[in-house]
Amino acid sequence: MKLSDLQTPCLILDKSRVERNCARMSARAAELGVALRPHMKTGKSAEIAKIATAGQAGGVTVSTLAEAEYLFEHGFADIVYAVIIPPSKLDRAAALTAQGTDLKILIDSVEVAEAIAAHPGSHAALIEIDCGEHRTGVDQDNDRLLAIARILDKAPRSRLAGVMTHGGHSYRGRTSEDMKAVASTERDSAVAAAELIRADGIACPIVSVGSTPTALYADHLDGGTEMRPGVYTLGDLFQAGIGCHGIDDIASAVVASVISHNKARGTLILDAGGIALSKDRSTEALGKDGDMGFGLLADLETGKPLHGLTIRGTHQEHGEVHLPDPALFETLPIGARVRVLPNHVCMTVAAYENYEVFEEGSDEIIARWERRNGW
């Protein structure tokens, strides 16, 4: 099967680009002197995880227990579940640990720390530190930090594994100095929290930081033990827009077909709409020149952008493209197929159960890789 044989819309993956993206981040981790624990919330694929952990210790990060279960089934035992866990999920987490998973769960409250301490299962927990994103987590010097650490330290069957933080507000940065500043705060917050815990006589072995921008722009990660970038594996238009990689590094895209022309209005319609692409407009924040609508059109075979065309509107199963030049109706006749490069790849790929895999420079589909969606 070739790219042009695929039913649309469908999700494709350039294995060559994934390998390059992962090799670059692995080299970056080595340069910073920390372990790389790639976040698999983007790829949600064992095959991508194998590429991302090549040359590393093999630890991964996940955003759902479903991902943790799936990756453990595929040979990944060292897992951080990087979303605050409610008590209702402790049984499921303990079951994974009982099967042999080295699962680290995430908490930021005394209430959940007490639930863990009382739970009949065994747990290893990381305390999340809020380094400025203000989503979840505790401040690096908050009384709650030590209260949680002390509860876990005295728990009969569970333990404190360390601290972690996520500089997600790095996505609001627009310059290298912006990114460096967030990376510094991210690192310093986690290190300070770990030092406070250790000063209280409690072991804090893991100091975990990371996002794709901060991993790339950090001056150093002294005092940290690992970083957890994730979107770099596939890349997207937003990451390209803030300078984390180039357009040619985007490894996954949606293949769509032209299904209608409206020459009077100067528009064409693709069979990929809000469900196939997601309605994440993250690049809108980059301003007029950086706004890629709901996705950037690219050539099916080469992946090169097509005349700067973007999807300006979506319905459930329709994507609307405005053509500035009537001659483009001939370039993109009804039935033509294009790649649509994603705004926020994590959201776009979530609509699909698998990737159709090819290698750069070839239009042959060489494999189908499954994804693990759900929770």
C-alpha positions as CSV (number, residue, x, y, z in Angstrom):
1,M,0.0,0.0,0.0
2,K,1.1,3.6,-0.8
3,L,0.2,6.9,0.9
4,S,-2.1,7.6,-2.1
5,D,-4.0,4.3,-1.4
6,L,-5.0,5.2,2.1
7,Q,-8.7,5.8,3.0
8,T,-9.2,9.3,4.4
9,P,-9.0,10.8,6.9
10,C,-6.2,8.8,8.4
11,L,-3.1,9.3,10.5
12,I,0.3,8.8,9.1
13,L,3.7,8.7,10.7
14,D,7.2,9.3,9.2
15,K,9.4,6.8,11.1
16,S,12.6,8.6,9.9
17,R,11.5,11.9,11.4
18,V,10.5,10.2,14.7
19,E,14.0,8.6,14.9
20,R,15.7,11.9,14.3
21,N,13.6,13.8,16.8
22,C,14.2,11.2,19.4
23,A,18.0,11.0,18.8
24,R,18.2,14.8,19.2
25,M,16.5,14.8,22.5
26,S,18.5,11.8,23.7
27,A,21.6,13.7,22.9
28,R,20.2,16.8,24.7
29,A,19.6,14.7,27.9
30,A,23.2,13.4,27.7
31,E,24.4,17.0,27.3
32,L,22.4,18.1,30.4
33,G,23.6,15.0,32.4
34,V,20.1,13.7,33.2
35,A,18.1,10.7,32.3
36,L,15.4,11.0,29.6
37,R,12.0,9.8,30.6
38,P,10.0,10.6,27.5
39,H,6.3,11.5,28.0
40,M,4.2,9.1,25.9
41,K,1.0,11.1,26.1
42,T,1.8,12.3,22.6
43,G,2.6,9.0,20.8
44,K,0.7,6.5,23.0
45,S,2.5,3.8,21.1
46,A,4.9,1.1,22.3
47,E,6.8,1.3,19.0
48,I,7.4,5.0,19.5
49,A,8.4,4.4,23.1
50,K,11.0,1.9,21.9
51,I,12.6,4.6,19.7
52,A,12.3,7.3,22.3
53,T,14.0,5.3,25.0
54,A,16.8,3.9,22.9
55,G,20.1,4.4,24.7
56,Q,18.2,5.5,27.9
57,A,17.4,3.6,31.1
58,G,13.9,2.8,29.7
59,G,11.8,4.9,32.0
60,V,8.6,6.5,30.5
61,T,6.0,9.0,31.5
62,V,2.3,8.5,30.9
63,S,-0.9,10.6,31.2
64,T,-3.4,7.7,31.9
65,L,-3.4,4.4,33.7
66,A,-4.5,2.9,30.4
67,E,-1.2,4.0,28.9
68,A,0.7,2.6,31.9
69,E,-1.0,-0.8,31.6
70,Y,-0.5,-0.9,27.9
71,L,3.2,0.0,28.0
72,F,3.8,-2.5,30.9
73,E,2.4,-5.2,28.7
74,H,4.9,-4.2,26.1
75,G,7.9,-4.4,28.3
76,F,8.1,-1.0,30.0
77,A,8.2,-1.4,33.8
78,D,9.6,2.0,35.0
79,I,6.6,4.4,34.6
80,V,5.7,7.8,36.0
81,Y,1.9,8.5,35.9
82,A,2.1,12.2,35.6
83,V,-1.4,13.3,36.6
84,I,-2.6,13.8,40.1
85,I,-4.2,10.6,41.2
86,P,-7.5,10.5,43.1
87,P,-8.1,7.8,45.8
88,S,-10.5,6.0,43.5
89,K,-7.6,5.0,41.3
90,L,-5.3,3.6,44.0
91,D,-6.6,0.0,43.6
92,R,-5.8,0.0,39.9
93,A,-2.4,1.6,40.5
94,A,-1.6,-1.0,43.2
95,A,-2.6,-3.8,40.8
96,L,0.1,-2.6,38.4
97,T,2.7,-2.5,41.1
98,A,1.7,-6.0,42.3
99,Q,2.3,-7.3,38.7
100,G,5.9,-5.9,38.8
101,T,5.5,-2.3,37.5
102,D,7.8,0.3,39.1
103,L,4.9,2.8,39.0
104,K,5.3,6.2,40.4
105,I,2.1,8.1,41.1
106,L,1.6,11.8,41.5
107,I,0.1,13.7,44.4
108,D,-0.2,17.3,45.8
109,S,-2.5,17.0,48.8
110,V,-2.4,15.7,52.4
111,E,-5.8,14.0,51.8
112,V,-4.4,11.7,49.0
113,A,-1.2,11.2,50.9
114,E,-3.3,9.9,53.9
115,A,-5.3,7.7,51.5
116,I,-2.1,6.2,50.1
117,A,-0.7,5.6,53.6
118,A,-3.9,3.8,54.6
119,H,-4.2,1.8,51.3
120,P,-3.6,-2.0,51.5
121,G,-1.5,-1.8,48.3
122,S,2.1,-0.6,47.8
123,H,2.7,2.8,46.1
124,A,5.6,5.0,45.2
125,A,4.6,8.7,45.0
126,L,6.1,11.8,43.6
127,I,5.0,15.2,45.0
128,E,4.2,17.7,42.3
129,I,5.7,21.1,42.7
130,D,4.0,24.2,41.1
131,C,6.8,26.0,39.3
132,G,4.5,28.7,37.8
133,E,2.0,27.0,35.6
134,H,-0.6,27.1,38.5
135,R,-2.5,24.0,37.4
136,T,-1.7,21.4,40.1
137,G,1.1,21.1,42.6
138,V,2.4,22.7,45.8
139,D,4.8,25.5,46.2
140,Q,8.5,24.5,46.8
141,D,8.5,25.8,50.4
142,N,4.9,25.3,51.4
143,D,4.1,23.6,54.7
144,R,2.0,21.2,52.8
145,L,5.1,19.9,51.0
146,L,6.7,18.6,54.2
147,A,3.4,17.4,55.6
148,I,2.9,15.2,52.5
149,A,6.5,14.0,52.6
150,R,6.2,13.1,56.3
151,I,3.0,11.1,55.8
152,L,4.6,9.1,53.0
153,D,7.8,8.6,54.9
154,K,5.9,6.9,57.7
155,A,3.5,4.9,55.5
156,P,3.8,1.2,56.2
157,R,3.6,-0.1,52.6
158,S,4.3,3.0,50.5
159,R,7.1,5.5,50.0
160,L,8.1,8.9,48.8
161,A,9.9,8.5,45.4
162,G,10.8,12.2,44.9
163,V,9.4,15.4,43.5
164,M,8.5,16.5,40.0
165,T,7.4,19.6,38.2
166,H,6.3,20.7,34.8
167,G,7.0,24.1,33.2
168,G,4.0,24.1,31.0
169,H,3.9,27.9,31.0
170,S,7.0,27.7,28.8
171,Y,4.4,27.4,26.0
172,R,3.6,31.0,26.6
173,G,7.2,32.1,25.8
174,R,8.1,33.5,22.4
175,T,11.9,34.0,22.7
176,S,14.8,31.9,23.8
177,E,15.2,34.1,26.8
178,D,11.5,33.4,27.8
179,M,12.1,29.7,27.6
180,K,15.4,29.8,29.5
181,A,13.7,31.8,32.3
182,V,10.9,29.2,32.7
183,A,13.5,26.4,32.5
184,S,15.5,27.9,35.3
185,T,12.4,28.4,37.5
186,E,11.3,24.8,36.7
187,R,14.7,23.4,37.7
188,D,15.2,25.6,40.8
189,S,11.7,24.9,42.1
190,A,12.1,21.1,42.0
191,V,15.6,21.2,43.4
192,A,14.6,23.5,46.3
193,A,11.7,21.2,47.2
194,A,14.0,18.2,47.2
195,E,16.5,19.9,49.4
196,L,13.8,21.0,51.9
197,I,12.6,17.4,52.1
198,R,16.1,16.0,52.5
199,A,16.8,18.6,55.2
200,D,13.9,17.1,57.1
201,G,15.7,13.7,57.1
202,I,13.5,12.2,54.3
203,A,15.0,10.6,51.2
204,C,14.1,12.2,47.9
205,P,15.8,10.3,45.2
206,I,14.0,11.6,42.1
207,V,14.0,15.2,41.0
208,S,12.0,15.3,37.7
209,V,11.5,18.2,35.4
210,G,10.5,18.8,31.9
211,S,8.6,20.0,28.9
212,T,9.8,20.1,25.3
213,P,10.7,23.8,25.4
214,T,12.4,23.8,28.7
215,A,14.4,20.6,27.9
216,L,15.7,22.4,24.8
217,Y,16.4,25.8,26.3
218,A,17.6,25.0,29.9
219,D,21.1,26.4,30.7
220,H,21.7,23.4,33.0
221,L,19.7,20.8,35.1
222,D,22.1,20.6,38.0
223,G,20.4,18.9,40.9
224,G,17.8,17.3,38.6
225,T,17.8,13.6,37.9
226,E,15.6,13.3,34.8
227,M,13.5,15.3,32.3
228,R,10.2,14.4,30.7
229,P,9.6,16.1,27.4
230,G,7.0,14.5,25.2
231,V,5.7,16.4,22.1
232,Y,9.1,16.4,20.5
233,T,8.7,12.8,19.4
234,L,6.2,13.9,16.7
235,G,6.3,17.6,16.7
236,D,3.6,20.1,15.6
237,L,2.9,23.5,14.2
238,F,2.9,25.2,17.6
239,Q,6.3,23.8,18.6
240,A,7.7,24.8,15.2
241,G,6.2,28.3,15.8
242,I,8.0,28.8,19.1
243,G,11.3,27.5,17.6
244,C,11.6,24.1,19.2
245,H,12.0,22.4,15.8
246,G,11.4,23.0,12.1
247,I,8.3,22.3,10.0
248,D,10.3,19.5,8.3
249,D,10.6,17.8,11.7
250,I,6.8,17.3,12.1
251,A,6.5,13.5,11.9
252,S,2.7,12.9,12.0
253,A,0.0,14.3,9.9
254,V,-3.6,13.6,8.8
255,V,-4.2,12.6,5.2
256,A,-7.3,14.2,3.8
257,S,-9.1,14.3,0.4
258,V,-10.5,17.3,-1.4
259,I,-14.2,16.5,-1.7
260,S,-15.7,19.8,-2.9
261,H,-14.9,23.0,-4.7
262,N,-16.8,26.3,-4.3
263,K,-15.2,28.5,-6.9
264,A,-17.6,31.4,-6.3
265,R,-16.5,31.6,-2.7
266,G,-12.9,30.7,-3.4
267,T,-13.0,27.7,-1.1
268,L,-12.4,23.9,-1.2
269,I,-13.5,21.4,1.4
270,L,-11.5,18.5,2.8
271,D,-13.0,15.3,4.4
272,A,-11.1,16.1,7.6
273,G,-13.0,18.4,10.1
274,G,-13.0,19.0,13.8
275,I,-13.1,15.4,14.8
276,A,-10.2,14.3,12.5
277,L,-8.0,17.3,13.3
278,S,-9.2,18.5,16.7
279,K,-10.2,22.1,17.2
280,D,-7.1,23.1,19.1
281,R,-6.1,26.5,17.8
282,S,-2.8,26.8,19.7
283,T,-1.0,28.6,17.0
284,E,-3.6,31.4,17.1
285,A,-1.6,32.7,20.1
286,L,1.4,33.2,17.8
287,G,-0.2,36.1,16.0
288,K,-1.3,36.7,12.4
289,D,1.9,35.4,10.8
290,G,2.0,32.3,13.0
291,D,-1.7,31.4,13.0
292,M,-2.1,28.1,11.2
293,G,-5.8,27.8,11.5
294,F,-6.9,24.2,12.2
295,G,-3.9,22.8,10.3
296,L,-1.4,23.6,7.5
297,L,-1.8,21.8,4.1
298,A,1.3,20.0,2.9
299,D,2.1,17.9,-0.2
300,L,1.1,14.2,0.3
301,E,4.4,12.8,-0.9
302,T,7.0,15.3,0.4
303,G,5.3,16.8,3.4
304,K,6.3,20.3,2.2
305,P,3.8,23.1,2.9
306,L,1.4,23.9,0.0
307,H,1.3,27.6,-0.8
308,G,0.8,28.5,2.8
309,L,-2.8,27.1,2.7
310,T,-4.4,26.5,6.1
311,I,-7.8,25.2,7.2
312,R,-9.7,28.3,8.3
313,G,-12.9,26.6,9.4
314,T,-14.2,23.2,10.5
315,H,-17.4,21.4,10.8
316,Q,-17.6,17.9,12.3
317,E,-16.4,16.2,9.1
318,H,-15.5,19.1,6.9
319,G,-12.4,21.3,6.7
320,E,-12.7,24.6,4.8
321,V,-9.7,26.0,2.9
322,H,-9.7,29.4,1.4
323,L,-7.7,29.6,-1.9
324,P,-6.2,33.0,-2.6
325,D,-5.5,32.1,-6.3
326,P,-8.2,30.5,-8.5
327,A,-5.4,28.5,-10.2
328,L,-5.1,26.5,-7.1
329,F,-8.4,24.7,-7.9
330,E,-6.4,23.0,-10.7
331,T,-3.5,22.2,-8.4
332,L,-5.9,20.7,-5.9
333,P,-8.7,19.0,-7.9
334,I,-11.5,17.1,-6.4
335,G,-10.1,13.8,-5.2
336,A,-6.6,15.2,-4.5
337,R,-5.0,14.1,-1.3
338,V,-2.9,16.3,1.1
339,R,-1.3,16.0,4.4
340,V,-2.6,18.3,7.2
341,L,0.1,19.2,9.7
342,P,-1.4,19.5,13.2
343,N,-1.6,22.5,15.5
344,H,-1.3,20.5,18.7
345,V,-0.3,16.9,17.7
346,C,-1.4,15.4,21.0
347,M,-5.0,16.4,20.4
348,T,-5.0,15.5,16.7
349,V,-3.7,12.0,17.1
350,A,-6.1,11.2,19.9
351,A,-8.8,10.7,17.3
352,Y,-7.1,7.6,15.8
353,E,-6.4,4.0,16.8
354,N,-3.2,3.5,14.8
355,Y,-0.6,5.1,12.7
356,E,0.1,4.2,9.0
357,V,3.9,4.2,9.0
358,F,6.3,5.1,6.2
359,E,9.9,6.4,5.8
360,E,11.0,9.7,4.5
361,G,11.7,9.6,0.8
362,S,9.2,6.7,0.2
363,D,5.5,6.6,-0.3
364,E,5.3,2.9,0.8
365,I,3.4,2.0,4.0
366,I,5.7,-0.3,5.9
367,A,3.7,-0.9,9.1
368,R,0.7,-0.1,11.1
369,W,1.4,0.9,14.8
370,E,-1.3,0.8,17.3
371,R,-2.0,3.6,19.8
372,R,-3.5,3.2,23.3
373,N,-6.3,5.8,23.7
374,G,-8.7,6.0,26.6
375,W,-8.1,6.3,30.4
